[in-house]
Amino acid sequence: MPNSSLDATDIKIVTQLQNDGRMSLADLAAKVGLSPSPCLRRVRLLEKAGVITRYVAVLDQRAVGLPVSVFISVKLEKQKQDLLDKFAKTIARWPEVLECYLMTGPRDYWLRVVVPDLAAYERFLKTKLTRLEGIASIESSFALEQVKYTNVLPVA
């Protein structure tokens, strides 16, 4: 089921679940105007189609001792497929990296890293990122304030 084929009821379901993934089936069914059995069937179809990929608890990074967000742009020496693959595979293993994007423009990658403090970021930089083969340059920017954060997609 491609995303573009979501009907109004599917959109209601995913909208509700994006806001509260722990909602009971009975509550979800009532909010979207279905009985529980057809609602569960639709949820299972959305999961099977890959529209719903997983259910998670969203944590407050400050509350768990990771108040520092660093946005890092990385330029590689060359954009060869093997270097791109190696970089992506390595970055995927590092828990400090919450997001990593292959970019267009003057930089090759954009990363969002969370750490407890500046010293932890320095360790991350020195023991991990700068040791990766093929990096030409790294630029870091520290977030001063989070103005908006959401993981709710505007499907409606």
C-alpha positions, 0 to 999 in steps of 0.5 A, a space after each residue: 500500500 503506497 502512502 499515496 493510497 491512504 484513504 481518510 480512515 487510514 489517515 485518521 488512524 496514523 494521525 492518532 497513532 503518531 500522537 499516542 502509539 500506546 492508545 488502546 485499540 478500543 480508544 483508537 477505533 472510537 476516535 476513527 469511527 470504526 469497531 475494534 475488529 476492522 480497526 485492528 485489520 486496518 492497523 495490521 495492513 498499515 504495518 504490513 505495507 510499511 506505513 507504520 514501521 514501529 512503535 517507540 517511546 520518545 524520550 526527552 534528551 535533557 531528562 536522560 542526560 543528553 542535553 547537547 545537540 550538535 549538527 555536523 556537516 561532513 565533506 568526503 575527499 571523494 564521493 566514491 560509492 565504496 566510501 559512501 557505503 563505508 561511511 554510512 555503515 559506520 555511522 549507523 553503529 554509533 548511538 550518539 548519531 540520531 540522524 544522518 543524511 546524504 546531502 546535495 550541495 557543498 557537503 556530503 553528509 549532515 548528522 545530528 549527534 547528542 551528547 551529555 557535554 562538550 567533553 563528550 563531543 570532543 571524545 566523539 570527534 577525536 575517537 570516532 568521527 575524525 578517525 574515519 577514512 576519507 573525510 576531507 572536512 568536518 564542521 560542527 554547530 551547537 544547538 542553543 535552543 530547540 524551537 520545534 521538534 516533531 516526528 509527526 508527519 503531516 499526512 492529513 
